[in-house]
Amino acid sequence: MGVPAAEQTLAILRHLASQASPLQASAIARSLELPRSTTYHLLNTLIEFGFVVHYPEQRVYGLGVGAYELGSGYARQEPLQRLARRPIAALADRCGNSAHLSVLLGRDVVYVIEERAAGRPLLITEVGVRLPAATTASGRAMLASLPHPQVRALYADREAFSLEGPGAPTSLSQLRRMLVDVRANGFAAEHGEVTEGLASVAMPVLDGTGYPVASVAVTYPQAEQSPELVERLVAEVRTTTRMLSRRLGG
């Protein structure tokens, strides 16, 4: 026996996913032959859990970041780790610095692989550690690759920024400027904002739809920083992210 509410909720998500742009609630109700009151109730529930975004100016509804996370979830689990472990280890060996792979969960990054280079400083980005995305190079790399509506949905109010860490933007406009710079540079960076004395460069791993399923980063001592070192590390990270993206159909 089916569960009507569950079936209707899934029908709304599938219908939104099949559309080229967000829809009005009345159009959703009409296409799915649902009562308008039921449609609004289910949409509000989906908004609460991040699977749908409401754009009040246009009075339309579209998929939220929760739907994107769910859709790319397979790549953030064991398959991604199996695909990435050896390339991340090879990256650390080539760079002589620690390398790690992280995924985006809401406004946080979670580290899923870390390869420590011998004789280099210990990092706080151990496997399972969760940090504010806008504070880290890894998070900034992924945020810069998200569609603009998804970034706006993640950082919809001031509370979203008050929960971020030191060095993070304090408003949506600041975040947008930061992400514009990331896209212009072709990589993300942070300088002592996660751990004093350490800096990182990062780039996203993209799936076949262009969604950032993960981020690869290398962390090095700020005292060793030079344009030549950063250029070399970025080139090595780019090689690794392109390899992983190809393996994921990107």
N, C-alpha and C positions, 0 to 999 in steps of 0.2 A: 504494500500500500504506500502510495506517495504521500509526501508532506506538502500540502499546497503552498504554504508560506515559503518553504525552501525552494520549491520549483519556481515560484514567481520571482523570488530574489535572483536565482540563477538566470532566469529568462531575461530579466532587466540587464544584468551584467553582460550576457551574451549579446543582447541587442545593442547596447552601447558600444561594445567592442567591434561590432560589425559596421558602425557608422563612421563617416569621414569627419564628422564634427559633433559637438554636443547637441542635445535635443531638449525641447520643452517637455515638461511632465505630461502635458495633454497628448503630445505626439507618441510618447512612450506608451501611455495607457491605451491609446487608440490602436497602435500597432500590435500590442500584446493582448488586446481585448480584456484589459483589467479595469476594475472600478478606479476612478480617479482618487478616491480617498485611500484605497489600498496602495496605489502607486506612490502617493506622497508619503505614506507611512513607511513603506519599504525604502524609498529614496533617503528619507531622513535617517533611518537606521544605517544604511550603507555609508552615508556621509559621516556619521558618528565614528565608524570604524575605518574611515579613510579609503573606502573602495569607490566612492563617488565624490565628485566635487561639484558644488553649486556655484554658478556664476550669476549673481543676482542682477547685474546690470542687463544681461541679455535674457534672464529668466530661463536659463538652460542648464542641463546637467551633463557631465562627462565623467569618464573614468578617473579615479583618483590614484594616488601613488600606491595604495594597498593593492589595487588590481595589477599594477605593473610589477610589484614585488612578488605577488603570487604567480604571475605568468612566467617570471624568470627564476622562480624558486628552485627549479630542478638544477640550475647551473650553480647555485650557491651552496649546494649540498655536496654529497660525496663525489659526484662526477667532476665538479669543478676542482675539488681538492686533488683528485687523482690526476687530472689533466695538468694542474699547475705546480705540483710539488717539485718535480725535477727541474722544470724551467726556473722556478724561484731559487732553488739551490744553486743552479748554474749561474744565475744572475748575481747572487751573493759572491760566488767564487770569482767571477769576472771583475766585479767592482771592488772586491776587497772590503765591502761594507755590508751591513745587515740588510736583508731584503724581506718584504712581507706582502701578503695578499690580504685584502679586506673586502667586505661587502657592505652595502648600504642598507640599514634597517631604520626606516623613518628618518629622523634627524641625526642618527648616530651611525658610526662605522663600527663593525665588529671584525676583529682580526681572526682569520681562519688558518693562515700559514705564516710562520716566521722562521727564517733561516739566518742564524747569527753567524757573522764572519768572525774568524778567530782573532782574538786580541782587540776586538772593538768594544766600545762601551755597551753595557746592558741597556735594554730598552724596556719601556713600560708597555709596549704594544705586544704583549704575549698573546698566544692563542686564547680566544674567548674574551679578551678585554674589549670594552665598549667605550668609545669616546665621542664627543660631539663632532659631527661631520664638518661643520664650518671652521673648526679649529685645526683640522689635520689636512695635510697635503692629499692624502688618500680620499678623504671626504670631499674636498674641493674639486678634485678631478672628476668624481662621479657626479656631483651636483652640476658642474658645468656642462655635462653631457645630457642632463635631464631636459625634457621639454619645459618651456617656461611656465605653463600652467601647473606642472607638478611641483616646481620649486615654490611657486606662489602658494600652493596648497600646503606644502610642508611648513612654510614660514608665514602663516596667515595672520599672526598677531604678535604683539610685543613680547608676550610671554615666551614665545618660541625663541627669541633672542636672549632673554634673561637667563635661560637655562644653558646657554652655550658657555664655553670656557674662555680663558684669557686669549686675547688676540683675535677673537671671532668678531664678525660684523655685528653691529647693534641695531640694524634696521634692514628692511628688505632692499632699500635703495643701495646701501653699502654692500650688501651681499651681491646684488646684481652687478655692481661695478667690479667687485672682486672676480666674479665668474666671467665677465667680459675679458678681463686681463688674462685669466687662465686660458680661455679659448684663443686669444690673440697670441699668447706665448707658446701654446701647444702642449703645455704641461702645468701642473700645479706645484706649489712649493710652500713650505712653512719654515720659519727660522726661529727656533727656540721657543715656539708657542706650545709644544707638547712637552718637551723636556729641555730645560735650560742647557745651552751649550751644544745642542744637536739640531740639525736641519734635515729636511727631507725633500725629495722630488717624487712626483707620482703622475701616473697616467691611467686612464680607464681601460678596462677590457670590455669590448662591445659585442653583443650578440648579433644575430642576423637581422634584428629590427633596429639596430643602432642603440639599444638600451644598455646602460652601463651595469653589467652584472657583477663587476668587481673592479678593484683598483690595485695596481702594482706600485710599490714604493721602495726607494732605497734611502736609508738614513745614514748620515755621516757627521763627523764633528765639525762644528762651525769654524773652528780654528783653522781647518784645512781648506776652507771654501775659497774657490777661485773661479773665474769664468771658464777656464779650461776644464776644471774638475766637473762643474755643473753640466757643461756641454757633453762631456763623456758619459756621465751618469744618465743624463736624459736620453742619449742615444742608446744606451744599453737597456734602459727601461722600455723605450719604444720598441726595440727588437722583441722583447719578451711579451709586451702587450699585443703586438701584432700577431705573434705566434699563437697566443691563447685565443685571440679573437677569431682567427681562422679556424681553430679547432672547434669553436663554438658556432661556426657558421657566419661569423661577422666579417 
